[in-house]
Amino acid sequence: MLDTDTHVAVIGGGVVGCAVAHALARRGVEAVLLEAELGLALGASGSNSGILHTGFDSTPGELETRLILRSAALRSELLDELGVTVWRCGARLAPSGEEERAAVARLAANASDNGAAVRLDEDGSLTVPGETVSDPVAYVHALAGAAQAGGATIVLGAHVSGLAAAAGGGLVVTLDTGEQLQVRAAVNCAGLYADELARGAGDELPDVYPRKGEFLVFAAPQDPPLEQILLPVPSALGKGVLVFPTLDRRAVIAGPTAREREDKRDRSVEADAAELILAKARRMYPVLEGLEPIGSYAGLRTAGRDANYVIERSRALPALVHVAAIRSTGLSASLGIGEHVVAMLAEARAISPGDVRALPTPAPAASGDRWWERAARGSRAEAVPSESAGPPVAP
């Protein structure tokens, strides 16, 4: 056995799993984070937009919205402690025509219902000052590093193959190497594989499938530079393509597409991605006219069949919590998800959390490629890179 006295096993080293481990460490609960890959944030958490949303456009009252709003409040408290740099550049939606003006006015009313600050200008455009650009990989590493500094153990290359009830209570977690560990509780944050892990534990969750989102990367224009996120006016077809600067100001990124797919490993950029993105991006940001992309990448967001934000206790194993079908807002909602899961485990008496405590600021992750360069490299190879970009690994 790896450890027979660990309180909680968190399965999955994306932003959600790392946020859960961080929330447990803040309450003094021992945890081990098990990630199947050889590095953290090698899936959707490292190949998205990196935008931290305010929840201005989220449906009022839904769990997803509540967790996004709670995360926004927690970020103001925790970003300095985590040592994470972000750019609160804000976002703007500029309508074209009366139909879009009406849609933007409805978004302003929705933001008011959610308590998210926005400004509706006379020309019908909407400014959202709280929308924030981040480095999503650095954000995940900071959560993991702080959790580790607070007592959590991180194990990479640890593929969980089974979960079962332990004879004396709690759970036995089995790895595909045959190793086992006994824990009091476990949290399934396995992303695209959360449904498969749940079925192996005797539960039936909604099927989780990949929604491929492709992005085009441009060298950042300097005349004029892009200083805010440009959001499209959403329609019945979806939220559409956005254009945003990267945190390092070196690039401008446009996307994503939204393709319903079945292959959970195919992160290739498809041949018509530029056709689906370029015209829309150039209408929003005409400076891109005549510029060609310097790179591209695709992320596989977790989508649920007729389900979203499935966060529930297992019916088969009461000490297990499933966190599944966390769609593209997972980065924005992650801190709230972590806090929510800790409360669920405490309510089930699987853990006895202490008072919230500050954790040591983690050391910066080893420098390497910028996150968007790493994402582009992964998409070209149709595979994720190895541990070269990962955080420290506890023995």
C-alpha positions, 0 to 999 in steps of 0.5 A: 500500500502507498499509504493506509492513513490518508484521509482523502484521495483526489483523482485527477490533476486538472484544475478541479482536482488541484482545487479540491486538494487545495481546499482540503489542505486549507482545512487541515485535511490530509490528501493524496492527489493521483494524476494518471499523466506524468504532469498536471494540467495536461488535459483541458486545464492546460489548453483553454483560454485561461480566462477567469470569468465573473459569471455575468452571463451565467444562468442565475441560481444554477450550481455552476453560477453559484460556484463561479460567483463564489470562486470570484470572491475567493480569488480576491482573497487567494491570488496573492497567497498563491503567488499567481499573476493575472491581468484584470483587463476586462472584456467588451461585447459590441453589438451589431444591429438591434437584435444584438443590442437587445441581447446585450441588454438582457446580458446586462440584466442577467449580470445584475441578477448575479451581482456581477459588475458591468457597464452598459454604454450608450452605443449598446456595448457592454463592458465587464471590468472583472473578466481576467486573463491568466496563465491556466497552467501556472494557476493549476501548478500554484494550487497543487504547490500550495496544497503540497506545502500544506501537507498534501501528497502529489503522485504523477503517473498514478492511473486509478483502475478501481474503487471499492469499499474497505473492510473497516470503512472508507475506500480502497483505491487500486492503481493499474500497477496493482498498488493500493491505498486505503482512504477515508474518502475519495473525490473523482475529478477524472475529467473526461474519464469521470464517467468510466471511473464512476461505472467501475465504482458501481455508479451510473453518471451521465456519459462524459464526452469531449467538446473540442475547442480549437484556437488560433494564436497570433503574434500580438499586434502592437499598433494598437495593442489589444488591451481587453478581451473581446467577447461575441454577442451570444446567439442560439448557436452558442457563445461563439468566438472570442479574441483575447490577449495572453498574460505575457502580452506576446500573443493574441488568441482567437477561438474556440470552435465547439465540436461534439466528438467521441475520441477522448484522446484526439487533440488535433486541430482539424483542417477547417478550424481557421475557416470557422474562426478567422472571419469572426475574429477579424470582424471583432478585431480588424487588426488581425486582417492580413495576419496569419496564425503563428500556431494553433491548439485544441482542448477537449472540454468535458461535456455531459449528455444532457447534464452539466456540473454533476457534483454528487455523492456516490450511491454505491460508495458513500465515501466517494464524491463524483465531480463530473461534466464540469464544462469550460467554466471549470477554471473559473469555478474551480475554487468554489468547487473545491470548497463545495466538495469539502463541505459535502465530505464534512456533511457526510462525516467522511472528514473532520475539517479544521478552520480555514488556514493560510497556506505557504505561497508555493515556489514558482513552477519550473520555467519552460514553454509559455502555456499556449506554446505548450498547448500548440505543441501538444495539438501538433503531436496529437498527444500531451507532453511529458513531465518536463512541465510538471510540478514537484512530485512527492515520493 
